[in-house]
Amino acid sequence: MNNIDTDLVVLGIWGVIFLVFIVNLFRSIRLVPTKSAYIVERLGKYHTTLDAGFHALIPFVDKVAYIHDLKEETIDVPPQECFSSDEVNVEVDGVIYISVTDPIKASYGVTNYRYAAIQLAQTTTRSVIGTLELDRTFEERDLISAKVVEVLDQAGASWGIRVHRYEIKNIAPPETVKNAMEMQVNAERERRALLAKSEGDKQSKINRSEGVKQEMINISEGEMQRRINEAEGKAEEILAIAKATAESIEKLAVVISAPGGENALRMQLGEQYLSKLGELGKAGNRVILPANLIDFEQWMTTVGLEEKPQ
């Protein structure tokens, strides 16, 4: 019985050794995914970095000590209290976007690059906010982010990481300060509303005065143009009358100089003379007549159509 128990113990030991060997043999076969890097140590010392693909290690000698994801990752920066330059306490949190560029430095250059990046981001944020007043902290988010990225990039060169950007998620002042800021914003909004209303009233009055001015200008220009048109019309009328009179005088002179023209003129004047004499009897007319009213020959002599007797 003792020999059988001893054999079983020995067989069990060899079985365990074989099982351990098989397990380590399978563990020595590594399939590295894309955008990943495996750090291999041989007998406790850095040996090589495995890129994407199939790799076989030496059992019991080689060991994968670190596994790094080379894709860009986001790390939340927990909220922290910061004091602005005007001694106001604000709570700030953010997020870092980083990626591993050198797996060896990320493994041996720092114990935990994620934790180190968070701590450095927090301290840098506190330093930058300490130089700004509370109002400017809300306006200078880009300045704070750029400063944190600059500091992290300098440290990341020795940590084997690259910081792509840092974004501030929230800047939360105390409740009392928040209420005061809301009151300030409301006052500013009311001031702008009053200013806009006054500017609107001013512009409205200016527009109305400009309208009245333009209306008066249009009326005066219209009146001026009307008078000009009337004057031009009267001038044209006078010219037309003068032209017609001149033409009629010329035609009359031609008729008078023609044979029998003088007698025809005397006859026409006689007819007009007799017709006018007939109108003298109307009521209300006052007439001053020459002494010899019926002496027609004397009237003709007066107008030059009858020669005076020698």
Buried (B, 14 or more C-beta within 10 A) or exposed (E): EEEEEEEEEEEEEEEEEEEEEEEBEEEBEBEBEEBBBBBBBEEEEBBBBBBBEEBEBEBEEBBBBBBBEBEEEEBEBEBBEBEBEEEBEBEBBBBBBBBBBBBBBBBEBBEEBBEBBBEBBBEBBBBBBEBBBBEBBEEBEEBBBBBBBEBBEEBBBEBBBBBEBBBBEEBBBEEEBEEEBEEEEEEEEEEEEEEEEEEEEEEEEEEEEEEEEEEEEEEEEEEEEEEEEEEEEEEEEEEEEEEEEEEEEEEEEEEBEEEEBBEEBBEEBBEEEEEEEEEEEEEEEEEEEEEEEEEBEBBBBEEEBBEEEE
